[in-house]
Amino acid sequence: MEKELTKKINKKTTIIIILTVVILLQVIARIYIGTKKEYFHMDEMYSYGLTNYNKLNINDNEDFYDNWHNKEYYQDYLEVNSNEVWDLSPVYENQKNDVHPPLYYLLLRMAETFTIDNFSKWTGIILNIILFSISSVLVYLVAKKIFKSKIFALVATVLNGFTLMSLESSIYIRMYELSNLSIIFLTFTQLLILDKKELKLVNCIPIIIALLIGAFTHYYFFIYALMIYIMYTVKCIREKNYKNLLKYNIAMVIAGVIFLAIFPYAINHIFFGYRGVGEGNGSDYFSKLFTFLGILDKNLGGYILILVPIALYFLTRKKEKINIRKINTNIEWIMLPLIAYFLIVTKNAPYIEIRYMIPIYSVSAIFIVYLIRQYLRQYYQSKQVLKITSIICVLIMVTPFLVGTKLDFTYSKFNNIAEKIEEKQLPIVYIQKRENNRFLDDLYLFTLVDKSIIIDSNNLEKFEQELDELGNYILICNDDEIRDEFLKDKNSTYLQGMNACQIYEIQK
């Protein structure tokens, strides 16, 4: 069956048509999911703010606390205004003062030029969809090299675009979709040079480009890239091909010099920053390891990844092995960097969250299909291998939706709170305990109403009379003790619990 299908789709135009249809369906799914996105994580607010604002945080403004502001005050943090269109300096300056390299922010800033004087989730989502589409093509190309089969390359491409992690990545307005692209691109460029007995510097140009894209996107990329570098170095030494190794190292130096010449602040970020080497939460490593494995099982394996080996065992336990020709798949160029990335990021990640695994979702999808296929090829003919592999991949993709799983980054758990706040058009009063500050988690709400204030909880007494005379208003508080004391003599209606605060409506 595999051979028959391969013959049918062997023509280049047919492959292009099928791949286009697959990617188009994946894009449509992302647009639909994008319409369901109701709210934002604070880091998504950072993504917009760091592309255009004159400082890292809006709450660094001297007039931020204890002053009434209109919605334009907060919108300015998220929007590129008409007078800012040609000023790209915040893209560089803010990343210099933060902990991330600037490429993603530059691309997002370019996307924002289509929504001047307006904030829209679609600038970030559409950018991610474009990046995903490029990644999807690269997944097909890498998988074709690994599997030596166009049909299995298509299976991997389909799986890549419909896992929960892949869908989450496209609606999470952060640099992780671009980071995933950089990793699959580096993998592809590395596979291109593997069999070259005489490497030329011109052959290394795609690798240099891939390294620069990854380095300018996210520092965890270096883990994956370093493992590939080590593997190629070992390969050249074993083969005594020192000329190739020299040229490869020259390419590495060129990439490094370009990167540091443009963004020398990376050295401080990586080695001395609060998110740098050794600054991750490494306590209870094995607990973190199993938690991250759970995240992968849910978001990459559709809750059944851990069950797949059991299912494969029962499918093959009474079958005899078939002698098959061993195929040089070069899968180790995905497997070893993937394992290294997972183990090191697990230790160093400051939070146990899906976003830190997003950069490896494409190579992981290929690896999952590879493991299933290779195991089955020991016991089944190609027709059955393709059929069983495809069924397992379909189950991985649909199981989360069959059990009612909702995408986290749509933030449907917040029950359309932004829509409710906009409809009420009441003033917002945020009583904030400053040491618990996660204001950016809820910045979006302040862009929807005409009047609001963020009160430092230490200065609350100064505003008691003014608040009593205010009439109906929305109360947000990020400290339970302060909130309970404040609500003692208030007529209040609970509206919604958020990531870091509670929201009430106060009635006169």
Solvent accessible surface area in square Angstrom, and as a share of the most:
residue,aa,sasa,rsa
1,M,80,0.36
2,E,21,0.09
3,K,153,0.65
4,E,111,0.50
5,L,50,0.25
6,T,36,0.21
7,K,156,0.66
8,K,146,0.62
9,I,14,0.07
10,N,84,0.43
11,K,145,0.62
12,K,158,0.67
13,T,92,0.53
14,T,38,0.22
15,I,15,0.07
16,I,92,0.47
17,I,111,0.56
18,I,52,0.26
19,L,18,0.09
20,T,77,0.45
21,V,74,0.43
22,V,19,0.11
23,I,21,0.11
24,L,100,0.50
25,L,97,0.48
26,Q,0,0.00
27,V,27,0.15
28,I,94,0.48
29,A,25,0.20
30,R,0,0.00
31,I,82,0.41
32,Y,135,0.51
33,I,18,0.09
34,G,0,0.00
35,T,76,0.44
36,K,100,0.42
37,K,8,0.03
38,E,46,0.21
39,Y,4,0.01
40,F,8,0.03
41,H,22,0.10
42,M,29,0.13
43,D,19,0.10
44,E,0,0.00
45,M,1,0.00
46,Y,47,0.18
47,S,0,0.00
48,Y,2,0.01
49,G,0,0.00
50,L,1,0.01
51,T,0,0.00
52,N,6,0.03
53,Y,19,0.07
54,N,121,0.62
55,K,61,0.26
56,L,41,0.20
57,N,33,0.17
58,I,0,0.00
59,N,28,0.14
60,D,79,0.41
61,N,24,0.12
62,E,181,0.81
63,D,65,0.33
64,F,0,0.00
65,Y,25,0.10
66,D,38,0.20
67,N,63,0.32
68,W,68,0.24
69,H,23,0.10
70,N,77,0.40
71,K,56,0.24
72,E,93,0.42
73,Y,41,0.16
74,Y,0,0.00
75,Q,39,0.17
76,D,48,0.25
77,Y,0,0.00
78,L,1,0.01
79,E,18,0.08
80,V,1,0.01
81,N,35,0.18
82,S,72,0.47
83,N,134,0.69
84,E,36,0.16
85,V,32,0.19
86,W,235,0.83
87,D,69,0.35
88,L,85,0.42
89,S,58,0.37
90,P,15,0.09
91,V,7,0.04
92,Y,72,0.27
93,E,74,0.33
94,N,5,0.03
95,Q,0,0.00
96,K,54,0.23
97,N,92,0.47
98,D,28,0.14
99,V,13,0.07
100,H,19,0.08
101,P,0,0.00
102,P,13,0.08
103,L,39,0.20
104,Y,1,0.00
105,Y,1,0.00
106,L,61,0.31
107,L,44,0.22
108,L,0,0.00
109,R,1,0.00
110,M,105,0.47
111,A,19,0.15
112,E,5,0.02
113,T,55,0.32
114,F,179,0.75
115,T,35,0.20
116,I,48,0.25
117,D,67,0.35
118,N,92,0.47
119,F,43,0.18
120,S,28,0.18
121,K,39,0.16
122,W,72,0.25
123,T,9,0.05
124,G,0,0.00
125,I,0,0.00
126,I,89,0.45
127,L,18,0.09
128,N,0,0.00
129,I,12,0.06
130,I,94,0.48
131,L,10,0.05
132,F,0,0.00
133,S,26,0.17
134,I,86,0.44
135,S,0,0.00
136,S,0,0.00
137,V,58,0.33
138,L,16,0.08
139,V,0,0.00
140,Y,6,0.02
141,L,53,0.26
142,V,0,0.00
143,A,0,0.00
144,K,67,0.28
145,K,73,0.31
146,I,0,0.00
147,F,0,0.00
148,K,117,0.49
149,S,7,0.04
150,K,45,0.19
151,I,24,0.12
152,F,0,0.00
153,A,0,0.00
154,L,13,0.06
155,V,19,0.11
156,A,0,0.00
157,T,0,0.00
158,V,43,0.25
159,L,1,0.00
160,N,0,0.00
161,G,0,0.00
162,F,50,0.21
163,T,2,0.01
164,L,6,0.03
165,M,0,0.00
166,S,0,0.00
167,L,6,0.03
168,E,3,0.02
169,S,2,0.01
170,S,0,0.00
171,I,0,0.00
172,Y,4,0.02
173,I,0,0.00
174,R,10,0.04
175,M,0,0.00
176,Y,7,0.03
177,E,1,0.00
178,L,3,0.02
179,S,1,0.01
180,N,1,0.00
181,L,15,0.07
182,S,0,0.00
183,I,1,0.00
184,I,0,0.00
185,F,38,0.16
186,L,3,0.01
187,T,1,0.00
188,F,32,0.13
189,T,1,0.01
190,Q,1,0.00
191,L,14,0.07
192,L,70,0.35
193,I,2,0.01
194,L,9,0.05
195,D,120,0.62
196,K,80,0.34
197,K,183,0.78
198,E,124,0.56
199,L,0,0.00
200,K,116,0.49
201,L,84,0.42
202,V,93,0.53
203,N,39,0.20
204,C,0,0.00
205,I,87,0.44
206,P,44,0.27
207,I,1,0.01
208,I,19,0.10
209,I,79,0.40
210,A,0,0.00
211,L,23,0.11
212,L,30,0.15
213,I,44,0.22
214,G,0,0.00
215,A,4,0.03
216,F,23,0.10
217,T,1,0.01
218,H,10,0.04
219,Y,30,0.11
220,Y,25,0.10
221,F,1,0.00
222,F,68,0.28
223,I,27,0.14
224,Y,0,0.00
225,A,11,0.09
226,L,104,0.52
227,M,48,0.22
228,I,2,0.01
229,Y,60,0.23
230,I,77,0.39
231,M,21,0.09
232,Y,3,0.01
233,T,27,0.16
234,V,60,0.35
235,K,49,0.21
236,C,3,0.02
237,I,87,0.44
238,R,197,0.72
239,E,101,0.45
240,K,153,0.65
241,N,32,0.17
242,Y,124,0.47
243,K,155,0.66
244,N,5,0.02
245,L,26,0.13
246,L,113,0.56
247,K,49,0.21
248,Y,3,0.01
249,N,42,0.22
250,I,64,0.33
251,A,0,0.00
252,M,39,0.18
253,V,95,0.55
254,I,70,0.35
255,A,6,0.05
256,G,31,0.29
257,V,92,0.53
258,I,65,0.33
259,F,12,0.05
260,L,70,0.35
261,A,79,0.61
262,I,90,0.46
263,F,0,0.00
264,P,61,0.38
265,Y,80,0.30
266,A,1,0.00
267,I,79,0.40
268,N,84,0.43
269,H,8,0.04
270,I,33,0.17
271,F,123,0.51
272,F,152,0.63
273,G,11,0.11
274,Y,141,0.54
275,R,76,0.28
276,G,5,0.05
277,V,97,0.56
278,G,55,0.52
279,E,101,0.45
280,G,17,0.17
281,N,75,0.39
282,G,30,0.29
283,S,75,0.49
284,D,103,0.54
285,Y,59,0.22
286,F,139,0.58
287,S,56,0.36
288,K,6,0.03
289,L,25,0.12
290,F,136,0.57
291,T,60,0.35
292,F,0,0.00
293,L,76,0.38
294,G,39,0.37
295,I,28,0.14
296,L,24,0.12
297,D,30,0.16
298,K,55,0.23
299,N,8,0.04
300,L,5,0.03
301,G,0,0.00
302,G,2,0.02
303,Y,82,0.31
304,I,30,0.15
305,L,49,0.24
306,I,126,0.64
307,L,95,0.47
308,V,12,0.07
309,P,84,0.53
310,I,95,0.48
311,A,46,0.36
312,L,13,0.07
313,Y,118,0.45
314,F,118,0.49
315,L,76,0.38
316,T,3,0.02
317,R,129,0.47
318,K,174,0.74
319,K,81,0.34
320,E,153,0.69
321,K,133,0.56
322,I,57,0.29
323,N,155,0.79
324,I,74,0.37
325,R,189,0.69
326,K,189,0.80
327,I,34,0.17
328,N,108,0.55
329,T,9,0.05
330,N,27,0.14
331,I,15,0.08
332,E,60,0.27
333,W,12,0.04
334,I,0,0.00
335,M,60,0.27
336,L,64,0.32
337,P,0,0.00
338,L,16,0.08
339,I,80,0.40
340,A,18,0.14
341,Y,0,0.00
342,F,22,0.09
343,L,76,0.38
344,I,87,0.44
345,V,0,0.00
346,T,0,0.00
347,K,97,0.41
348,N,21,0.11
349,A,0,0.00
350,P,31,0.19
351,Y,102,0.39
352,I,70,0.35
353,E,60,0.27
354,I,17,0.09
355,R,11,0.04
356,Y,6,0.02
357,M,0,0.00
358,I,0,0.00
359,P,1,0.01
360,I,3,0.01
361,Y,0,0.00
362,S,0,0.00
363,V,1,0.00
364,S,8,0.05
365,A,1,0.00
366,I,0,0.00
367,F,30,0.12
368,I,15,0.08
369,V,0,0.00
370,Y,27,0.10
371,L,88,0.44
372,I,4,0.02
373,R,10,0.04
374,Q,44,0.19
375,Y,66,0.25
376,L,0,0.00
377,R,41,0.15
378,Q,52,0.23
379,Y,26,0.10
380,Y,36,0.14
381,Q,118,0.52
382,S,42,0.27
383,K,98,0.42
384,Q,70,0.31
385,V,1,0.01
386,L,7,0.03
387,K,100,0.42
388,I,26,0.13
389,T,0,0.00
390,S,36,0.23
391,I,92,0.47
392,I,14,0.07
393,C,3,0.02
394,V,73,0.42
395,L,82,0.41
396,I,2,0.01
397,M,22,0.10
398,V,57,0.33
399,T,23,0.13
400,P,1,0.01
401,F,97,0.40
402,L,140,0.70
403,V,99,0.57
404,G,53,0.51
405,T,23,0.13
406,K,146,0.62
407,L,16,0.08
408,D,73,0.38
409,F,18,0.07
410,T,9,0.05
411,Y,11,0.04
412,S,35,0.22
413,K,123,0.52
414,F,7,0.03
415,N,76,0.39
416,N,67,0.34
417,I,2,0.01
418,A,11,0.09
419,E,96,0.43
420,K,78,0.33
421,I,0,0.00
422,E,88,0.40
423,E,128,0.57
424,K,77,0.33
425,Q,82,0.36
426,L,35,0.17
427,P,26,0.16
428,I,0,0.00
429,V,0,0.00
430,Y,1,0.00
431,I,0,0.00
432,Q,0,0.00
433,K,62,0.26
434,R,117,0.43
435,E,129,0.58
436,N,68,0.35
437,N,53,0.27
438,R,83,0.30
439,F,2,0.01
440,L,6,0.03
441,D,4,0.02
442,D,1,0.01
443,L,0,0.00
444,Y,45,0.17
445,L,0,0.00
446,F,0,0.00
447,T,9,0.05
448,L,20,0.10
449,V,1,0.01
450,D,91,0.47
451,K,88,0.37
452,S,0,0.00
453,I,0,0.00
454,I,0,0.00
455,I,0,0.00
456,D,9,0.05
457,S,20,0.13
458,N,130,0.67
459,N,39,0.20
460,L,23,0.12
461,E,147,0.66
462,K,160,0.68
463,F,24,0.10
464,E,87,0.39
465,Q,132,0.59
466,E,74,0.33
467,L,3,0.02
468,D,79,0.41
469,E,119,0.53
470,L,39,0.20
471,G,20,0.19
472,N,60,0.31
473,Y,3,0.01
474,I,0,0.00
475,L,0,0.00
476,I,0,0.00
477,C,3,0.02
478,N,18,0.09
479,D,22,0.11
480,D,89,0.46
481,E,142,0.64
482,I,40,0.20
483,R,36,0.13
484,D,77,0.40
485,E,108,0.48
486,F,18,0.07
487,L,28,0.14
488,K,153,0.65
489,D,120,0.62
490,K,50,0.21
491,N,96,0.49
492,S,43,0.27
493,T,65,0.38
494,Y,120,0.46
495,L,35,0.18
496,Q,19,0.09
497,G,20,0.19
498,M,19,0.08
499,N,66,0.34
500,A,27,0.21
501,C,6,0.03
502,Q,48,0.21
503,I,0,0.00
504,Y,25,0.10
505,E,22,0.10
506,I,6,0.03
507,Q,45,0.20
508,K,162,0.69
